[in-house]
Every structure is written in structure tokens, then in C-alpha cells.
């Protein structure tokens, strides 16, 4: 009797324990089923300011700068010496030296011609002086002979008539010689003056050639017009038809008037970009911008749209065929001592702002049957919901209907197999 009772008690205890285990298992399964979430990333629908950005690539450039150019009246312009990129220079420092070997040889020849011309001028002047001195002597002698003959002729009253006639003939002959001497002296002076003028013309031309050669040599040395930091400009003849241009370097052949070096004013910099025609209508002067310079990854600079090109121009950096687009300048509201012209940069321009908007990530909207839908999480499943998009940005959408703040939406289509 006692044994049977104990057996019954043990059986009841076992059944009770089994029941407890079954109930626990069912409860765990129910809880697990309720809390189970699909393995799809989600995002919360928020109410915040919507900002649409336009991202453009460009380069840092100085608003004010001085470009040092090759001489416009030179022919052979091979760069012999060139200052280094980024070098700090003072006013008057040598920036570029072109090869002047041929011009120096020409200058030496011109100086030799000048020395010969000057020597010829001195010789002509000396010869003229000797000739004119001789003419002056002859003229004086002829005048003396006339006076002497006149004196002898004045004795005609006391000598015979024959001797008097002879004396008159002598006077006439000496007067003729005097006139001839005077004419010869005048002619010699005119000839001497002409010879001297011709020789002086040769000397002047030789002196001009020397000065011209010296000037051409002097302009082959380009000096800094002001203090600053050097930027080496692009040699547009260094690349092929498809581009690949490189900055000027020693040994390059420049052309008359080519810009070789630029010295920018680092106190006023901006980002020069190109913008497509379809985007030009979206930008306006003074729109805010954030600028990231590739060489300064640790800093973001604030700026604004400072200039918008009025006419489309050919963009030679856009590849073949060269597109036509608009120039756009982003002024910098901040600066950094590390900034240099020529650095590549990205400007993000805030082209549209909507305060207090309902926004979702752009990847949370899907196209289904010609409608835009979002998948809203309810418990353990997603409900498909048609939405209306008011504005589209790079990474966000403005929702005007279909969602409310606090909803969680799928970032991937949950109806597709993951």
C-alpha cells in the first residue's frame, strides 16, 4: 500500500515536471516568434532640415596673381634654369634663364662691328681734318698771291705799260686760283662731312645692334616682380593630342609670350570648377559650400559661390570630344597656410534647403509597378506603402505623403531573396 502510494506520487511529480517543461518550451517559442526580426537593414524616418548638395571637382587658384612670361620678341627659348615649384622668392630673384649662347655670339660680333665702325669714324674724321687744313693753307696762299699781285700792279704808273699789263694778268690769274682754292675747300668740306656722316651712321647702327643684342640677352633672364611662392605653369605643348600636359621643366622649348611662372597672392584664393548646363540653373551667387582639398584631408573649409560664368566655353580637360560647360568659382571664407594654387579640391554646394522636412535615405525608396514605395517595419514583417517624393538629393529624399517620423523603413527590398 505504501509502495503503491509512493509510485503514484512519483508519477504525478514526473508528469508535473514534464508539463512545466512543455509550457516553458511553448512560451520560449512564442516569445522568439514575436521578437524575431527580418535580416534587412532599416533606417528611421526623421524630421529634419533637408539639404541638397551639388558636388563639383576643381582646382585651387589665386584671384590675383602675376604671370611671368617668356619675352615676346625672342626666337630660341630653351629653358636653361628654372626655379623649383613652391619656392619662396624675393622681388628681383631669378626665376627663369633661357639659353643665350647664340645671342652672346651675335653680341660679340656686333661689338666687333661697332669697334670697326668707331675706328673708321675716327679715321674719316682725321683724314677730313688733314684735307681741310691743306685746303685752308692753299686758300691762304692764294689770297696772299692775289694781294701780292695787286701790289705789283699798283706800280703801273711808274713802270712801262707792257709791264703793267703783265702785272694785271698775274692778278687775274691769282684771283682765279683763289676762287678755285675756295671752291675746292668748300667741295672738300662737303665731301668730308658726307663721309663723316656716313661713317657715323654705320657706327650708330652698330651701336644700336649691340644694344639690341644686349636687350635680347637681358630679357632671357626672368626675375620675380614681387615676393611670393612660385607656381610652375603648364607647358601645353608637352602633351599629345589627347592631353597629358606637364608643367614646364628645364630643357623645355617655350614660345614667345608663353606663361612660365605664376606668383599668386595667397591671401585671396578660390576653387575654380566647371559645371554642366543642366546644373547651372540650380546654383546662385553666395550659396554656401563646403570645400575639401585633396592635400588637406584633415580639414574642411567653408565657402560660397563667388562667380558663375555667363557663357559656355570649351572644357579642354574634359576629354575628346571636348565638352562645352560653364566656369564656376567658389570663394573661400576660411584659409589655411598649407593651401597652394593648383591643388585639387571638391566643392559641395548647398543648392536647396527645406527646413522641418520628413526625410529618408535615398536607398529606402523602390520603384514598383510605376509607383514609389517604401517598406515599413511592423512587428516582424514589412508592409509595402506607396509614398510621394517631394525632393531628391544625393543621399536623402523629402517625403510629402506615406510616411511619418518614427517609422522604420527597409534599406533593401525585403521581397527579394537576400
Phi, psi and omega in degrees: 000313179294319180296319179294322180294317179296322179296319179296319180296317180296322180296318180295320178297320181293317179296322179295316178298319179296318178298318179299319179296317180297315180297320178297319180295317179296319179296318180296319179294321180294315180297319181296321180293323180291318186273357183292134180240143176296149181276063180231129179294145182229167176217153181272138173285126185236158172253116182201181178283131177264128178234124177259125183252147170246121185258127182230146175260144180198194181229151175285129178222153178273138177293320179238132179201165177244124178262124178267121188248158174292150181300142184279342184251021179254160183250294183274107186238069175268127184286118179267322180219138181219131179297155183281149175301133178082003181289141175273127184234157174253158178303128180098347178294148179286127178258312184222139172233126176264157180293120182247021185300311182295319181292327178292323175295318177297320179296318179298319178294317179297321179293323177295317177297321179296316179298318179295320180294319179295320177296319178297323178296316179296320179294317178298319180296320180292317178298318179297320181296317180296315181298315181292326177294320178295318178297322180294320178296314179297322181293320178296317180296318180295322177295321178295318180298322178296314180298319181295319179294320178298322179296317179294323181291335180290350179272008185300335182288336184249359177245177182290160181294329180293313179295326178294321178294321178296319179297323178295322177296321179296319178299315180297320180295317180292324176296321176297318178295323179296317179297320180295320179296319179296318179294319179296319179298318179295317180295318179296322179294319178297315179296319179295319179297320179294317179297318181293320178297317178298318180291323178294324177299318177297318179295317179297318178296317179296320178294321177297317179298322178296313180297321179296317178295319178297319178296316181297327176288320183295323182284353176281357173247113181263131183243157182291126178280348180200168176288148177167191179247135189277137169239124178277127183276169186279137173269100186289355176260004182276334181266175177270195182296331183267012177103212182081025181295147181237159176296158176300149177214166179299135182099343179291152175261118179267178178233157182305130178083001182292136175285120184258313187228142175238134175246103185273160171271103186288354179278350181221097181241157172207169180260122178262121183235174171237139184231139180290157181298325181292337181261346185298324181291345182272346183255154178214157179300142176074006172297140182290150180214150172248134185241131173243120177265129184305322183282351179236069185292346183269004185216141173245131183254144176270151181200192181204159177288117185254339183205136176232124181298138181276332183236145176287137179232162182288131179260099184287349178269000186271003180083163183275137354287143185296124181280164173249125178213192188247146174278145179216132180247130178253112177284147181263126176276344178234163178227173178209132183297346180274350182293138177222142174303142181098347178290141178280145183211161175240128179249125176253109185263128178281097185272346180204140178224133176231113180283153173054046181258155173271117186236149173224159174299148182299329182282359179270000179250139183228151177262120179224121177054040177081004179240157175266125183233160172228155180250113184263132182282125174232108181065245182253011182220169180250138175255132176283132183222130178286135182233161175244129182259123179272317181219147177241129176244188180298317186233355183226157175236144173266124182258125180259346179197147175107340181222160176224157179304140181100336175299151174247129184241150181284141176266352174226152181293110183287348179278349178266148179291130182279000000 
